[in-house]
């Protein structure tokens, strides 16, 4: 517990309170004003929110740069870009989940909103504990590095067909069904309703469970990735949260055009391997934050350009 307290106390209390007060206010405005009535998110609205969250992240990064110096500012930007890449990978999974459960577009934002609130809490706990553990047991970094290299290589290899993925087999869903009554239908935007005199969970709540548990799995990649870039708990946490908060708008902006970014997973795999190697060799050879930022930005830009410039081959047209 002492290393965790040291991580928190490394920054003044007003910095933590101010950041979370701002994030809470933005989420309240989003849910209470712009999403008071459930509706399908348009591409224009999604792109606008992408710009808003991206601008806020860059503004906060500029504030960190001015307040705590260029090195810390670069760490924030590099961590934010990596977490944003990992968030894009989440989009693929969200598409599968919503398609599997046949969730109406007007209800998807509500699920993602509460899913991301849960993700902010779990990621925050993971990162703060992770920074505290590393401060006490430095050798854990090598385990994180090896895990990132393994994850990157695995991500680059061909995987099972996405149609074979069955969110209905999720352990948490099966456990919840066993211990709590569940309606096999949607009831508007409600997560719980009264049916025949008893309170039951709706199908929408099961979708939320799948989204939440999926994010915990993604957090296993996110934690070592961000800690490979910075050991500063405040920078690691704030960059992660900004990337997560932009995930909802990113989903609605990209869900219809994900096929245009088919090389993004390869780019992400390269980035994860690079960060993993950086962790493994840092005792003997230090890779600067500026170099890491250049590699991450370069790989990300290259993967997007390749996706746009290289035409996709239709397997049906092959001889």
N, C-alpha and C positions, 0 to 999 in steps of 0.2 A: 504493500500500500504506500510506503514512503516514496518510492520512485515515482508513482503516479501523482502524489501530492507535489513532488518537486517539479514535475512537468507542468502542472496547473499553475503553481506559484511562480514559475519562471516568467510569466506575463502578469502585468497588473490586473487586478480584478475588473476594473472598468473596461478593459479591452475585451474580456470574455463576455461581460454583461452587455456591452454595446453591440458586439457582433450578433449574439443570439437574439437580442431585442430587435435588431434590424431584420434578421431572417424571419422571426416570428411575425413582425409587422407585414412583411412582403407576402408571406403565406396567407395571412388573414385577409389582406386586400385581394389576393388571387381567388381565394375560396368564397369570401363574403361579398365581393363586389362583381368580379368578372365571371365567376362561376356560380352565382346565386341560383340560376336556373340551369339544370343539366341540358347541355346541347353538344352537338358534334363540333369538334374543333376544326375550323377551316385551315387550309394551308397558309393563308395570309395571316391569320391570328397566331398560328404556331411559329411562323418565321418572325413575327413581331416580338413574341416572347423570347425566342432564341436570341434575338438582337439585344433585348433588355437584359437577360441574364448574362450574356456574354460581355456586354458593356459594364455591368455591375462588377463582374469578376475582374475585368481589366482595370477598372477604377480602383477596386480594392487592392489589386496587385500593385498599382502605382502608388497607393497610399503606403503599402508595406515597404516598397522600394524607397520612398522618401523618408519614412519613419525609421526603418531598420537597416538601410543600406542596400547597395546593388546586389550583393551576393544573396541576401535573403529574398529580395524581390525576384531574382532569377529562379530561385528555388520554388517560389510560389507559382510562377508561370509554368515552369517545367512540370511540376506536380499537377497543376490544373490541366495541362494538355494531355498528360498520361491518363488521368482520371477521366477526361472527356473521351479519349479513345476507348477506354474500358466501358464507358457508359454507352457508346455506340453499339458495342457488342451486346449490351443488355437489350437494345431495341429489337434485335433479331428474336430474342427469347420472348419479349412481350408480344410481338406479332403472333408467334405460335400459341401463346397462352390465350390471347383474346380470340384467335380463330378457333381454337379447340373448344372453348366454352361458349362460342358464338355471342360474345358480349357486344351489345349495340354501341356504335361510335359515341353516342351521347353519354354513355355511362363509363366510358374508358377513362376519362379525365379524373373522375371521382376515385376510381381504384388506384390510379397512378399517384394522385395527390396523397392519399393516406399511406400508400406503399412507400412513397418517398419520405414522408414524415417518419415512418418507422425506420427507413434506411438511414436517415440522419442520426437517429438515436443509436442504432447498432454500430454504424461506421464510427461515430464519435467515441463510443466505448472501446471498440477494437483498436482504434488509432492511439488513444491515450494510454491504454494498457500496453500496447505494442511498444510505444516510445519508452514507457517506464521499464519494460522488460529488457529492452536493448541497452538502456542506461546501466542496468545492473548486470546483464549477461550479454556481453558484446558478441560472443560466438554465435548467438542466434542469427546474426546477420548472414552468416554463411549458409545456414539452413534456408533462410528466405531467398538468398541468391540462387541456390540450387533449385528451389521450387519454381522460381520465375523462369529459369532456363528450361526446365521440364515443361512448364505450362506453355511457354512460347513455341517449343518444338511440337508439342501436342496440338496446339492451335493451328500450326501451319500444315499439319498432315490432314489428308481427307478424313472426314467424319461420317457418321451414319446419316442417312437421309433424314431431313428435318421432319418428314411425315411420320417417321417412326417414334418421334418424341411424344410421350403421353403424359401431360401434366396431371391427369387424373390418378396416376400412380404415385403422386407426391406423398411422402411419408406423413407429413404434417396434416394433409387433407384426410388421409385414411384414419389417422389417429383422432382427428376432430370429429369425423363422421361417427366413429365408434363411441364417443363420449358425449356428443351433443346432437340434438335433433336438427336435421337439415332439410329445408325445402328444396325440391329438385327443380325449382323455377326461379326466375328473376321477379322481384317485386319492386319495380321502379329503381330508384337509387338507394333503397334501404338495404342495410346489411342484416338487420334483424326485424322480424314481424311477429305479430300474434296470430296463430292459426289454431283453431279448435281449442282455445283456452290455454295454450302454452306458447312460450316464446321459442321461436326457431330461427336458425341462421338461414339466410337466403343463399342462392347460388353465387350471387355477387360477392358475398363474404368469402366463399371458398376460393374465388379468383384472387381476392386480396391475400389470402393465406399463401397461395402459390407464388404470387409476386414477392411477398415478404421473404419467404424461404429461399426463393431464387436469388434474391439480393444478398442473403447471408453467404451463399455459395460464391457469388461474385466478389464479395468482400475478402475472401481468402486470397484472391489475386490482387485486389486493391491495396490491402494492408502492406505487403512487402514491397509493392511497386512504389508507393508513395514514400515509404521509409527508406528506400534505396536512394531517393533524391534528397530528402531532408530528415534530420533527426529533431527538428524543431516542432514540438507538438502543436503549437498554434498555427504554423504555416501548413503542416500536414492536414490538420483538421479543417481549416477554413478552405483550402483549395479543394479538398474532397467534397465538402458540402456544396460549394458553388457548382461543381461539376454535376452533382446529384440533382440539385434544384433545377438545372437546365435540362435534365433528362426528359421530363414530361413534354416540353415543347419540342425537344429534339425528336422524340418518338413520333409526334404528329407531323412534324416537318419531313421526316425521312421514311416513314412507314410505307409510303406509296412508291418510293424511288430507291429502296435499298439495293435493288439489283444494279443500280448505277455505280455502287461503291463496293463491287465484289472483291477488289484487291485490298480493301481496308483491313480485313482479318489478317492477311499476310503481313501488312504493315505493322499491325498491332503485335503479331508474333515476333517480328524483328525487334520491335521496341522492347518487348518483355525480355527477350534473350539478351539484348544489349544491357538493360538495367540489371539483370541477374548477374551477368559477367562483371559489371561495374562493382557490384557488391562483393563478389568473390575475390576480386583482385585489389580492392581498395587498400589493403594493408601494405601491398608492395608497390602499387601504381595507382595514383590518384587521377581520376578523370574529373576535370573541373565542371562546375554547374553550367558554365557558358557552353562548354563542349557538349554536355548532355542535352542542353536545350536545343543546340543546333542540330544534333543527330535526331532528336525526337521530332522537331519541326520539319526537318528535311525528309525523313521517312514518311511522315504523315502526308506531306504535300505530294511526294512522289507516288504514294499509293492511290491518292485521290486522282491525280493526273492520269495515271495508268488506267484507272477505272473508266475515266471519261474518254481518253484517246484511243484505247485499244478496243475494237469492237468485240462484242460477245458472240461467240460461235454457237449457233443452234445445233445441238447434237443430232437432231432429226435430219439436218441438211448435209451431215457428213457422209461421204461415200461408204 
